[in-house]
Amino acid sequence: MLTQRTKDVVKATAPVLAEHGLPIIKRFYTRLFDAHPELRNVFNMAHQDQGQQQQALARAVYAYAENIENPASLAAVLKNIANKHASLDVRPEHYPIVGEHLLGAIKDVLGDAANDEIISAWAQAYGNLADLLMGMESELRENSTQRLGGWTGWRNFVVKEKRQESSVITSFVLEPSDGQPVVNFEPGQYISVAVDVPSLHLQQIRQYSLSDMPNGHSYRISVKREHGDASRPPGYVSSLLHDHLNVGDEVKLAAPYGTFYIDVDATTPIVLISGGVGLTPMVSMLKRAIQDPQRQVVFVHGARNGAVHAMRDRLRQTSAMYANFKAVVYYESPLPGDIAGRDYDRSGFVKLDELRELILLPNADYYICGPIPFMRLQHDALRAMDVPESRIHYEVFGPDLFEE
């Protein structure tokens, strides 16, 4: 238990750490990788290069300090972090290493301003946070191993099918190399894929939503090729998967985790709202939800055009087969060959206020996935229509926090 004095010191010094947050976190990563270069195999080096990981960690540290009197208010955030850590195979032995270099970075940047009492208070606060996360992660790993087909750490899988879904999205069907069952998952969860990236001389890990319903023997992921632009390089892992991972090749997978999924036992309506490759967890949710043909499901999707719209035909076929399923597709910039009414329903960006009569269903839950600016817009649009916050669910991949 943290003493009140410790909490007071942490709260009092939180603004100072927030002011110097980015230099502290940059120094932390420098120290960490200098002392433990093997941990580069765990961290997303593309996000390191772009500074996203550093900014996200700085915000997270400050958020914890702000809420140290009431850590329960961060329960949802901590649950999400614990799931991601379990998926990345973060282990208890990693926490003392991170703590040592985080505290060292605070001392390096703040100098004499970080006196012994301040460092001691933050050490206790970090230890408390680490204990919370380690306990949650241990429970997640135990739950996985106790279920049929479950495992912890990494397991070898072989590519059984590779299918191009659009000009930028390819699906991979993966089965375990040992031929044994795989643990089922909640529709909307993700798996981690670990591959060696020759250009970095490192292993890199990426998390991809499962894009099919559970079947007990295989997983499907649908991966967008990240081309990059002037501000960021092409995706190391997505390019490797698209260009070099073929049928018969092996990859390492972690078991499914994640907090973004539908309640499969509920009968209340669900509204799925996606942009771009954000449709992948929605497809899994949709396929599971329509197992109950009486359940109302609405799918609103936004894509740039038909060339990049994945799984278009399957969505239309499902819409034609189930009376309680409705789909609305927006194309931001339709191509000359894209036909309204066949390929898409509306042009321009997704505008939920145009769809009030369709999406405002009694006791509905709303699920959003896509680029962060897209999710913010849809979240705000739902709140403007008086949808309760508790009914809005979203998925964020990478280090970014939904609310800055």
C-alpha positions in Angstrom: 0.0 0.0 0.0 1.2 3.5 -0.8 1.4 5.9 2.1 -0.5 9.2 1.8 2.9 11.0 1.8 4.0 9.0 -1.2 0.8 9.8 -3.0 1.2 13.5 -2.2 4.8 13.6 -3.5 3.8 11.8 -6.7 0.9 14.2 -7.3 2.9 17.2 -6.5 5.7 16.3 -8.9 3.5 15.0 -11.7 3.3 18.4 -13.4 7.1 18.7 -13.4 7.3 15.2 -15.0 4.7 16.2 -17.5 6.6 19.3 -18.5 9.8 17.2 -19.0 7.9 14.1 -20.0 9.3 13.6 -23.5 13.0 14.2 -22.7 12.6 11.8 -19.7 11.0 9.1 -21.9 13.5 9.5 -24.7 16.3 9.2 -22.1 14.5 6.1 -20.7 14.5 4.3 -24.0 18.2 5.2 -24.7 19.2 3.8 -21.3 17.0 0.7 -21.7 18.2 -0.2 -25.1 21.9 0.5 -24.3 21.7 -1.8 -21.3 19.3 -4.4 -22.8 19.6 -4.4 -26.6 17.6 -7.6 -26.7 14.5 -5.7 -25.8 14.5 -4.0 -29.2 13.0 -7.3 -30.3 9.9 -6.5 -28.2 9.3 -2.9 -29.0 7.9 -1.5 -32.2 10.9 0.2 -33.7 8.9 2.1 -36.3 7.0 3.8 -33.5 10.3 4.4 -31.8 11.7 6.1 -34.9 8.6 8.3 -35.2 8.4 9.2 -31.5 4.9 7.8 -31.0 5.9 5.3 -28.3 7.8 7.9 -26.3 4.8 10.3 -26.4 2.3 7.6 -25.4 4.4 6.4 -22.5 4.9 10.0 -21.2 1.1 10.5 -21.3 0.5 7.2 -19.5 2.9 8.0 -16.7 1.3 11.4 -16.1 -2.2 9.8 -16.2 -1.2 7.3 -13.6 0.2 10.1 -11.3 -3.0 12.2 -11.7 -5.1 9.2 -10.7 -2.9 7.8 -8.0 -5.6 8.5 -5.3 -8.1 6.4 -7.3 -6.4 3.9 -9.4 -9.7 2.1 -10.0 -10.6 4.9 -12.4 -7.8 3.5 -14.7 -9.2 0.0 -14.6 -10.2 -0.1 -18.2 -6.8 1.4 -19.3 -4.8 -1.1 -17.2 -6.9 -4.0 -18.5 -6.1 -3.0 -22.0 -2.4 -2.6 -21.3 -2.3 -6.0 -19.5 -3.8 -7.7 -22.6 -1.3 -6.1 -24.9 1.6 -7.1 -22.6 0.4 -10.7 -22.4 0.2 -10.7 -26.2 3.7 -9.3 -26.5 5.0 -11.9 -24.0 6.0 -9.3 -21.5 7.2 -11.2 -18.4 7.6 -10.3 -14.6 11.3 -10.1 -15.0 10.9 -7.2 -17.4 9.3 -4.9 -14.8 12.4 -4.3 -12.6 14.5 -3.5 -15.7 11.9 -0.9 -16.9 11.6 0.5 -13.4 15.4 0.9 -13.0 15.8 2.8 -16.2 12.6 4.9 -15.9 13.8 6.2 -12.5 17.3 6.6 -13.8 15.9 8.7 -16.7 14.0 10.9 -14.3 17.2 11.6 -12.3 19.2 12.1 -15.4 16.8 14.8 -16.8 15.8 16.5 -13.6 19.1 16.4 -11.8 19.2 17.7 -8.3 15.5 18.6 -8.5 14.8 14.9 -8.3 15.8 14.4 -4.7 15.9 11.1 -2.8 12.3 11.5 -1.5 10.9 12.1 -5.0 12.8 9.2 -6.5 11.7 7.0 -3.6 8.0 8.0 -4.0 8.1 7.3 -7.7 9.8 4.0 -7.2 7.0 2.9 -4.8 4.3 4.2 -7.2 5.9 2.3 -10.1 6.2 -0.8 -8.0 2.5 -0.6 -7.1 1.6 -0.2 -10.8 3.8 -3.1 -11.8 2.2 -5.3 -9.2 -1.2 -4.5 -10.6 -0.2 -5.2 -14.1 1.7 -8.4 -13.3 -1.2 -9.8 -11.5 -3.6 -9.1 -14.4 -1.2 -10.5 -16.9 -0.6 -13.7 -14.9 -4.4 -14.2 -14.7 -4.7 -13.7 -18.5 -1.9 -16.2 -19.2 -3.4 -18.8 -16.8 -6.8 -18.4 -18.4 -5.3 -19.1 -21.8 -3.4 -22.2 -20.8 -6.4 -23.7 -19.0 -8.6 -23.7 -22.1 -8.4 -26.2 -25.0 -5.8 -25.2 -27.5 -4.4 -22.4 -25.3 -0.7 -21.6 -24.7 1.6 -18.8 -23.5 4.6 -17.3 -25.2 5.1 -18.1 -28.9 3.8 -21.0 -30.9 4.7 -21.9 -34.5 2.0 -21.6 -37.2 2.1 -22.3 -40.9 0.4 -20.3 -43.6 -2.3 -22.4 -45.2 -3.9 -19.7 -47.4 -2.9 -16.3 -48.7 -5.6 -14.2 -50.3 -5.5 -10.7 -51.7 -8.6 -8.9 -50.5 -7.9 -5.5 -52.1 -5.0 -3.6 -53.5 -3.7 -3.0 -50.0 -5.1 -5.8 -47.8 -4.1 -9.5 -47.8 -5.6 -12.2 -45.6 -3.5 -15.1 -44.2 -5.1 -18.3 -42.8 -2.7 -19.7 -40.2 -2.8 -23.2 -38.6 -0.5 -24.5 -35.8 2.5 -26.5 -37.1 1.9 -29.2 -34.4 -1.6 -29.9 -35.8 -3.2 -29.5 -32.4 -6.3 -27.3 -31.7 -6.1 -23.6 -31.1 -7.9 -21.8 -28.4 -11.1 -20.0 -29.4 -11.3 -16.2 -29.0 -13.9 -13.5 -28.5 -15.0 -11.9 -31.8 -12.9 -8.7 -32.1 -9.7 -9.9 -30.3 -6.3 -9.9 -31.9 -3.1 -12.1 -32.0 0.5 -11.0 -32.1 2.7 -12.1 -35.0 6.5 -12.2 -34.5 8.8 -12.2 -37.5 12.5 -11.5 -38.2 13.0 -8.3 -40.1 16.3 -8.5 -42.0 16.5 -4.8 -42.6 16.5 -4.2 -38.9 18.4 -7.3 -37.9 15.7 -7.7 -35.3 12.5 -9.6 -34.5 9.5 -7.4 -34.6 6.0 -8.0 -33.2 2.7 -6.7 -34.6 -0.8 -7.2 -33.4 -3.6 -8.0 -35.9 -7.3 -8.4 -35.4 -8.7 -11.8 -36.1 -10.9 -11.4 -39.2 -12.9 -14.7 -39.0 -15.1 -16.3 -36.4 -13.5 -18.9 -34.0 -13.3 -22.5 -35.4 -10.9 -24.2 -33.1 -8.2 -25.1 -35.7 -7.0 -21.9 -37.5 -6.8 -18.2 -37.3 -7.3 -15.6 -40.1 -5.7 -12.1 -40.1 -6.2 -9.4 -42.8 -3.1 -7.2 -43.1 -2.9 -3.8 -44.7 0.3 -2.9 -46.4 1.6 0.3 -44.8 3.2 2.2 -47.7 4.5 5.1 -45.7 4.9 8.7 -46.8 7.2 11.7 -46.3 6.7 11.6 -42.6 7.1 7.8 -42.0 8.8 4.8 -43.6 6.8 1.8 -45.1 5.7 -0.7 -42.5 8.5 -3.2 -41.8 6.3 -6.1 -40.9 3.3 -5.5 -43.2 5.6 -5.2 -46.2 7.4 -8.4 -45.2 4.1 -10.3 -44.8 2.8 -9.1 -48.1 6.0 -9.7 -50.1 7.6 -12.6 -48.5 5.2 -14.7 -46.4 3.7 -17.4 -48.6 1.8 -20.6 -48.2 3.9 -23.2 -46.3 6.0 -20.6 -44.5 6.0 -20.5 -40.7 5.5 -17.6 -38.3 5.3 -17.3 -34.5 2.0 -16.4 -32.9 0.9 -15.4 -29.4 -2.5 -16.6 -28.1 -5.5 -14.3 -28.7 -6.0 -11.4 -26.3 -7.8 -8.0 -26.3 -10.7 -6.1 -24.6 -12.5 -5.1 -27.7 -15.2 -7.7 -28.5 -18.9 -8.2 -28.6 -21.0 -10.0 -26.0 -21.9 -13.1 -27.9 -24.6 -14.1 -25.4 -26.5 -10.8 -25.7 -29.5 -10.3 -28.0 -29.5 -6.5 -28.1 -28.5 -4.7 -31.4 -25.0 -3.9 -32.3 -23.7 -1.2 -34.7 -20.3 -1.7 -36.2 -18.5 1.4 -37.5 -15.2 1.0 -39.3 -12.8 2.9 -41.5 -10.2 1.3 -43.9 -8.6 -1.8 -42.4 -10.6 -1.3 -39.2 -13.2 -3.5 -40.7 -11.2 -6.7 -39.9 -12.4 -7.2 -36.3 -15.9 -6.1 -37.4 -16.0 -9.0 -39.9 -15.3 -11.5 -37.0 -18.0 -9.8 -34.9 -20.5 -9.8 -37.7 -20.0 -13.4 -38.6 -20.5 -14.4 -34.9 -23.5 -12.0 -34.3 -25.5 -13.3 -37.3 -25.4 -16.8 -35.8 -28.5 -15.4 -34.0 -30.6 -14.3 -37.1 -33.0 -12.3 -34.8 -30.2 -10.0 -33.6 -30.1 -6.6 -35.3 -26.7 -5.7 -36.7 -25.8 -2.6 -38.6 -22.4 -2.2 -40.4 -21.2 1.3 -41.4 -18.0 1.2 -43.3 -15.8 3.9 -44.9 -13.2 3.3 -47.6 -11.3 5.5 -50.0 -12.6 3.6 -53.1 -13.3 0.2 -54.5 -9.7 -0.7 -55.1 -8.9 -0.6 -51.4 -12.3 -1.9 -50.1 -11.7 -5.4 -48.7 -14.3 -8.2 -48.4 -16.9 -6.1 -50.3 -18.7 -8.9 -52.0 -18.9 -11.0 -48.8 -20.5 -8.0 -47.0 -23.1 -7.6 -49.8 -23.9 -11.3 -49.8 -24.4 -11.3 -46.0 -26.7 -8.2 -46.3 -28.8 -10.0 -48.9 -29.1 -13.2 -46.7 -30.1 -11.7 -43.3 -33.2 -9.5 -42.9 -31.9 -8.1 -39.6 -28.5 -7.1 -41.1 -28.1 -3.7 -42.8 -24.8 -2.3 -44.3 -24.0 1.2 -45.4 -20.7 1.8 -47.3 -19.2 5.2 -47.9 -16.5 5.8 -50.6 -14.5 8.9 -50.0 -13.4 9.2 -53.6 -15.1 6.7 -55.9 -13.2 5.5 -58.9 -14.8 5.7 -62.4 -15.5 1.9 -62.2 -17.2 2.1 -58.7 -20.9 1.9 -59.1 -23.2 3.5 -56.5 -25.8 1.1 -55.2 -23.6 -1.9 -56.1 -20.2 -1.1 -54.7 -21.1 1.7 -52.3 -24.1 3.5 -50.9 -22.9 7.1 -50.3 -19.9 9.2 -51.4 -17.7 11.2 -49.1 -16.8 10.7 -45.5 -18.9 8.6 -43.0 -21.5 10.9 -41.5 -23.4 9.1 -38.7 -25.9 12.0 -38.3 -27.3 11.1 -41.8 -28.0 7.6 -40.5 -29.9 8.4 -37.3 -33.0 6.3 -38.1 -30.8 3.3 -39.0 -28.3 3.3 -36.2 -30.2 4.7 -33.1 -31.6 1.4 -31.9 -32.9 0.6 -28.4 -30.1 -0.6 -26.1 -27.6 -0.9 -29.0 -23.9 -1.1 -28.5 -21.6 0.7 -30.9 -18.1 -0.6 -31.9 -15.6 1.7 -33.7 -12.3 0.7 -35.3 -10.1 2.6 -37.8 -7.6 5.4 -37.9 -7.6 7.5 -34.7 -9.0 10.7 -36.3 -11.8 8.6 -37.8 -12.7 7.1 -34.5 -12.7 10.4 -32.7 -15.1 11.8 -35.3 -17.5 8.9 -35.0 -17.2 8.8 -31.2 -18.1 12.5 -31.0 -20.9 12.1 -33.5 -22.5 9.3 -31.4 -22.2 11.4 -28.2 -23.8 14.3 -30.0 -26.8 12.0 -30.7 -26.9 11.2 -26.9 -25.5 7.7 -27.2 -24.2 6.9 -23.6 -20.4 6.6 -23.3 -20.9 3.2 -21.8 -22.4 2.0 -25.1 -19.4 3.1 -27.2 -16.5 0.8 -27.6 -13.3 1.3 -29.7 -10.0 -0.3 -30.5 -6.7 1.5 -30.7 -3.6 -0.3 -32.1 -0.1 1.1 -31.7 1.0 3.4 -28.9 -1.4 6.2 -29.4 -4.0 7.0 -26.7 -7.5 7.7 -27.9 -7.8 10.8 -25.7 -4.9 13.2 -25.6 
